[in-house]
Amino acid sequence: MLSFLESSGVDLSPTTVVIVIAVVLLILLAVTCIRVVPQAHAYILERFGGYQATWGVGIHLRAPFIDRIALDVLLKEQVVDFPPQPVITKDNVTMQIDTVVYFQITDPKLYAYGVQNPMMAIENLTATTLRNIIGDLELDETLTSRELINGKMRQLLDEATDPWGIKVNRVELKNIMPPAAIRDAMEKQMKAERERRESILIAEGEKKSTILVAEGKKQSAILEAEAEKAAAILRAEAKKEATIREAEGQAEAILRVQQANADGLKFLNEAAPTDSVLRLKSLEAFAKAADGKSTKIIIPSEIQGLAGLATGVVEAAGIKNNASDGSAE
């Protein structure tokens, strides 16, 4: 900068140099005293070694030489995966369990001054709490009560870390590793249980299949019986209808014959037939009666007289015909 001032023609007297250096130092000092706190962060400010303030998001100015930023606190939710811890169950089974803790800093001041090395404190507290909870449970309960263990650990850890400005949101048992011998026994037990369930499922499947086949046969027999019943009803109905139609036909025929006879008598009555016509009709009726197979015929007296008359007429007609033939000769 001095060379720049010399090239610009500025008088570089000792006083001017001192002033320039002082201005530069002031600028540098002002820049170092201005701090910007980013989102999800908080700065702990100390003055002469004691707590002064907690800076939130934004631009802040600290006093030079007497103020310092003691700690940058992250306010986001954080996840810590602790290594496996040896624990002993109520039935004296030693197993390895590793945990995952989700926590968030809610009070930067308590977090900064509440405990030395908060992460190590949380890890040791987690291991101690886990041993206390697992010590009251047997192996089977430990393996089947993860939600219960997680809930108890979260509650106990949250209460213990509250004076440190830390809130424990969730605790999860990541892995539960029993001894190798117990794992082998558990695998055999699980295999036997799977085989048992498989056998039950196969038996239930076969049972359902048999039931379905029987139901199918039953339904088929019912349908066949219903079909046969319907066919028999239809045949009976058809036969009944045919008999009715035949009876109606015969009745119609008899009615027509009777009607024809009635009409004939009516016409005959209206024509006022003479005695000769009536006798002739009687003779025709007698002729029809004689055509039968009866060996004995009773002839009414009226028809006998009519028969004699007919014979006389035939004889007279024959004599007349002979006379005609002789004269012709």
TACOR-V584928 format. One record per pair of residues at least 6 apart in sequence whose C-alpha atoms are under 6 Angstrom apart, sorted by the first residue. I is the first residue (numbers start at 1). GAP is how many residues later the second one is. D is the distance in whole Angstrom. If there is no record, write none. Layout:
i: (I,I)
gap: (GAP,GAP)
d: (D,D)
This chain:
i: (33,33,34,34,35,35,36,36,37,37,38,39,40,41,41,41,42,42,42,42,43,43,43,43,44,44,44,44,45,45,45,45,45,46,46,46,47,47,48,75,77,77,78,78,79,79,80,80,81,82,83,84,84,84,85,85,85,86,86,87,87,87,88,88,89,89,89,89,90,90,90,90,91,95,95,96,97,97,98,98,99,99,99,100,100,101,102,102,103,103,103,104,104,105,105,106,106,107,110,110,111,111,114,150,150,154,154,158,158)
gap: (28,29,26,27,24,25,22,23,20,21,19,18,35,32,33,34,13,14,30,31,11,12,28,29,10,25,26,27,7,8,23,24,25,6,21,22,19,20,18,30,26,27,24,25,22,23,20,21,19,17,15,12,13,14,11,12,13,9,10,7,8,44,6,47,45,46,48,49,45,46,47,48,47,82,83,81,78,79,76,77,73,74,75,71,72,70,67,68,64,65,66,62,63,60,61,59,60,58,54,55,53,54,50,21,22,16,17,9,10)
d: (6,5,6,5,6,5,5,4,5,5,5,6,5,6,5,6,6,5,6,5,6,5,6,5,5,6,5,5,5,5,6,5,6,5,6,5,6,4,6,5,6,4,6,5,6,5,6,5,5,6,5,6,5,4,5,5,6,6,5,6,6,5,4,6,5,5,6,5,5,5,5,5,5,6,4,5,6,5,6,6,6,5,5,6,5,5,6,5,6,4,5,6,5,6,5,5,6,4,5,5,5,5,5,5,6,6,5,6,5)
